């Protein structure tokens, strides 16, 4: 996967948007009170080492300098296109 595409999707997520990753519509969250964000992640079944999901999540972490996690968006009325 191209680094530029990963970076662009991560930026969109950080800005509050939603992107399609691995065929799933996701949004990014972080919470300063959560010490292990991976327990909050909805994507554990489709996130494996070196997958698109993994690289985008890690890019969000790197840009924000804090642990982030991805949440699935499904039929949510607040979907931003």
N, C-alpha and C positions, 0 to 999 in steps of 0.2 A: 504494500500500500504506500502511496506517495506521501511523503512527510508534509507537503503543502496541504493536501486534502485533510489529513489528520488535524493539522493545526487550525485550518478553517472551521472544521466541525467543532473543535474544542472551544474556539473563540465564540462561535454561535451559542454553544451551551452555556458558557460563562456569562454571556450577555442576557441570559434568561430564555433563550430560544430552545427549540426542540429539533432534533435531527434524527435521521434514520441511520441506524448502525446495525449491521448484521441482520437487516430485515425487520428491525424493531424500532419503533418511535420512542425516543428516550429524552429525558431532561436531566440536568445535573443539579445536585444539591450538595451542600456542606453545612455542617453545624459545629460550632466551636465547642459544644458540650459533648459531642460524640467522640469518644476516644478510639473506637474501632469502627470506622465508617463502613468497612466491608461487611459488617453484620446487617447494615441497613440496605445494602445493594440488592436490587431486584434481579440483577443480571447474572447471577452466579452460574446458572445453567448454560449460558451461551458465552461466557467470558472465560477464555482459556489463555494461557501464556502465548503471546505473539498473535492474538486475534485482533481484529479491527477494534472491538470493544475495549480490549486491554490497552491498546495504544492510545485511544482517544481519552480514556479515563486517566491514564498516566500523564498525558499532555495537559489535561485540566489541572492535575495536581502540580505539575511543574510550573505552569503559568501563574497559578494563584499562590503557590508555595504553601499549600495546605491540602489535607486529604479531602477528596471529593468522592461522591458516589453517584451512580446513575440510577434513575427510576424509570420504570416503564410508563408510558403514557398510553392509555387505552380508553377511547370514547369519552375523554375528558372534555368538558365544555370550555375549558380555558386553553385549549390547544391554539397555539399561535403559529400561523402559517408563514 
